[in-house]
Amino acid sequence: MVGIVVLAVVSAACRPAATVPAPPPTPTAAGGGEATVAPMAGDQLETELAPFVAAELGIRGVAPAEWVEAKPGHFMPAVRADWDTRLVHEFFPGMTLRELVESLLLPVLKVEEWPSPVSGHPSARLPWNLYAIELTQRPLSGSFADVALAEINAGTYLVALLAPKNQRDALRQSIFLPALDALEPIPVEDPNRYVQDSLALFEYDRTAALDIEEVGTESRSGLTVTDFTYASPKGGRVPAMVIVPDDPGPFAGIILMHGMPGKRQHMTTLGERYAKAGAVVVAIDAPHARPEHLKRTNEPIAYTSQDREEQIQLIVDLRRAVDLLLARPDVDPERLAYVGVSYGGAMGGLFAGVEDRLQAYVLVVGDGGLVTHETGLDDVFRGLYSLPQEKREAWLEAMWPIEPIHFVGHAAPAALLFQSGRQDRLVPLPDAVRYQLAGSEPKDIMWYDAGHNLGGPSLRDQGLWLQQQIGIDAQALQ
């Protein structure tokens, strides 16, 4: 149902229930030991397996010693020519097996219907069900996927082996089945250490002059829209826009953040509607939309240290936008909020963990951040994964400590609103759920039967929510 659905975890799936056959009863071995699975055809390879720990996922297990870890729990051969072979370990908190299959595995593997399990495989720790899928759609055609899923109260575990059909049998015996037996849940990594180590990166001199330079002003049916720039504490100038109601006030204050790629002008219509609802609205350009970035690359993500510098700069520049609102006598300092969409929804989680002067954050179709967005199961043949190993590892090492999912749990006492679409292919449901679960209380979660563009009902809902938080007139958004 489109509209407000406030949940602690996901409660509805995206496809008809019939697409996911129920798993068979889990077999048990005589004497209480592990049950065995009959080996399939093919010679077993001699493969040295080494232990790994993915504290971010709350798991540890084994993987081929000579393979590289592309991201926590994801392994592939060191030779690029063999990248059609991969071993994936994942944990999806708060998700059922059915929800995981329908929201992520069906679209990623490009299959219309999920098969029945070929067998169970109870390890000492998890009740696995095994699935065998021959892939026929590009870019995975010619490959075979062995997938193991184990659903428990906390969520669903996944181990998957993607391999060429002529290697599948041998790799299944030597890598996939040992990986199932070895996978073990462990306590999830405490994200607080990243927050504590990184907060100083976002500090700046609040007493420094904003150095506002007006570019142009326009009157629009009861509103005044002004384009301007202000000085960034990290260098250069911040292109910005402020929309002010012509009434005397005092008003709430709202900061808007656009998506990627995008710029502040994409938020003009939304900003005008919020201004008519009784808010002074500020929108800025993210660093990736500014001339300095575009001189170096036409892509919003450079996969270099530039991305880290620009993400830090964005948060500092947003903090200066708070200073700008607080400097206005027509803005009530106790009625401030942030609304971010897509990339803005993700960066809002980082902003919320750093900035303590806002009362509310609306995070629309956001995920855990750029690392999350670039390392999903659907990203294995492009973007970050196309880089040489050393560049990929350097980028992950630089970006992971400032990933928004570490910070969104520190928004309190500010309130959080998460809005997500069940059919969103840019932010798959598992990524949205992880982000929501990481958020601090108080929080509300709203799901829509929509894709990345949630549509009009989501605006109505966020208006009603912000009316409660900062006293805007939600009727003006109808």
FIZABA-465473 format. One record per residue (C-alpha): residue in one letter; y, z, x. Coordinates in steps of 0.5 Angstrom, whole numbers, plus 500, padded with zeros to 3 digits. Layout:
AYZX;...
//
This chain:
M500500500;V507498503;G511504503;I511511505;V504513508;V505520512;L499521516;A496525522;V492520524;V490513521;S487512514;A487505512;A484499516;C486492516;R480488514;P475489508;A470494510;A464489509;T466486516;V463492520;P456494519;A454501519;P450503525;P443505524;P440512525;T441514532;P434514536;T432520540;A427521545;A421525545;G422532548;G429532547;G431527553;E435521553;A432515549;T431509553;V433502551;A428496552;P431492558;M433485556;A431479560;G434478567;D433481574;Q437487575;L442486581;E443492586;T450494585;E453500588;L456505583;A462509585;P465515580;F472515578;V476519574;A481517568;A485523567;E490519562;L484517558;G480524558;I474521561;R470520568;G464515569;V462510574;A464503576;P462498581;A464501588;E467494590;W471492584;V478494583;E481498578;A486494574;K488500570;P485507568;G478505566;H478498567;F475495573;M474487575;P471484581;A476484587;V475476588;R480473583;A475467581;D470472578;W475475574;D471473568;T467479569;R470486567;L468493565;V472497561;H472504559;E476507554;F478513549;F482512543;P484518540;G484519532;M481513531;T474511527;L469506530;R471502524;E479502525;L478500532;V473494531;E478491525;S485493529;L483491536;L476488538;L476483532;P482480534;V481481542;L474478542;K476472537;V470474532;E471473525;E465479523;W463485527;P455484528;S450490527;P448494532;V442491537;S440499538;G443506539;H443509546;P444516546;S446519552;A446526554;R454526552;L455521547;P451518541;W452510543;N451504538;L450498542;Y453491540;A452484543;I457478542;E457471544;L464469545;T466462543;Q473462543;R478460549;P479463553;L473467553;S468462551;G462462555;S462469556;F458475553;A461481551;D456488551;V460493547;A458500546;L462505541;A461512540;E465516534;I466523534;N471527531;A476527536;G476519536;T472513539;Y469512546;L468505548;V465502554;A465494554;L462489559;L465482559;A461477563;P459470564;K452468560;N448466566;Q450473569;R450478563;D443480563;A443482570;L450486570;R447489563;Q442493567;S445494573;I452496571;F453497563;L447501561;P449506567;A456506565;L454509558;D449514561;A455516566;L461517561;E463524560;P469526556;I474531560;P480534559;V486529558;E491529563;D497534562;P503529562;N508535563;R508533571;Y511526570;V516529566;Q518535570;D518530576;S522525573;L527528569;A532528575;L532521575;F536520569;E541525571;Y549523571;D556526572;R558527564;T565528566;A566521569;A570516565;L567512561;D572506563;I572503556;E574495556;E575492549;V573485549;G574483541;T575487535;E573484528;S574486521;R568485516;S568488509;G570495510;L568495517;T571494524;V566491529;T568492536;D565489542;F567492549;T564494555;Y563501559;A561503566;S554504568;P553510572;K547506575;G552500577;G555495573;R558495566;V554496559;P555490554;A556494548;M558494540;V561499536;I561499528;V566504524;P567505517;D574504515;D574511511;P576517514;G570520516;P567525519;F561520520;A554521523;G553517529;I547512530;I545509537;L541502536;M536499541;H534492540;G527489542;M525485548;P527480549;G533481545;K540483546;R545488542;Q547482537;H540482534;M542489531;T549487528;T546486521;L542493521;G548496524;E553494519;R548497514;Y548503517;A555503518;K556502510;A551508509;G556513513;A555512520;V559510527;V554505530;V553504537;A549498540;I548496547;D544491551;A538493555;P539491563;H534486562;A539482557;R545483562;P548478567;E545481573;H538481571;L538474569;K541472576;R534474579;T529472573;N529469566;E523473564;P525480561;I519483566;A520482573;Y513486575;T517489581;S521495583;Q527492579;D523494572;R523501574;E530501576;E532498570;Q528502565;I532508569;Q538505568;L537504560;I536511559;V542513563;D546508559;L544511553;R546518555;R553515556;A553512549;V552519546;D558521550;L561515547;L560518540;L561525542;A568523545;R570520538;P574525533;D571522527;V563523529;D560529527;P556532533;E551535529;R549529526;L546524531;A540519531;Y537514535;V534508532;G530503536;V525497534;S519494538;Y521495546;G527500543;G522504539;A518505546;M524506550;G526511544;G520516546;L523516553;F530517551;A528523546;G524527552;V530526556;E536527552;D537533548;R544532544;L541528538;Q538531532;A533525530;Y529519533;V527513529;L521509533;V520503529;V513499532;G513502538;D508503543;G507508549;G511503554;L511497558;V505499562;T501500555;H504494553;E502490559;T495493560;G491492553;L485489552;D488483550;D492482556;V487481561;F488473562;R496474563;G502477565;L501483570;Y493481571;S496475574;L499478580;P495479586;Q492486586;E497490591;K503487587;R499490580;E498496583;A505497586;W508496579;L503501576;E505506581;A512505580;M512505572;W507510570;P511516571;I516514567;E512511561;P515513555;I508516552;H509522557;F516524554;V515523547;G512530547;H518533549;A523531543;A523537540;P527540536;A529533535;A525530529;L521524530;L519518525;F514513527;Q514506523;S508502525;G504496522;R497495520;Q497488522;D501488528;R498484534;L504485539;V503493538;P495494536;L494500532;P490504537;D497503542;A501505536;V496511534;R496514541;Y504514541;Q504517535;L499523537;A503524543;G510525539;S512532539;E513536532;P517535527;K514528526;D513524520;I508517521;M509511516;W504506516;Y505499513;D501493511;A505489515;G505485522;H511487527;N516485522;L515491517;G520488512;G525491507;P521497505;S521500512;L528500512;R529504505;D524509508;Q528510514;G534511510;L531516506;W529520512;L535519516;Q539522510;Q535528510;Q536529518;I543527519;G546526512;I547518511;D547515504;A541512503;Q543508497;A547504501;L541501505;Q538499498;
//
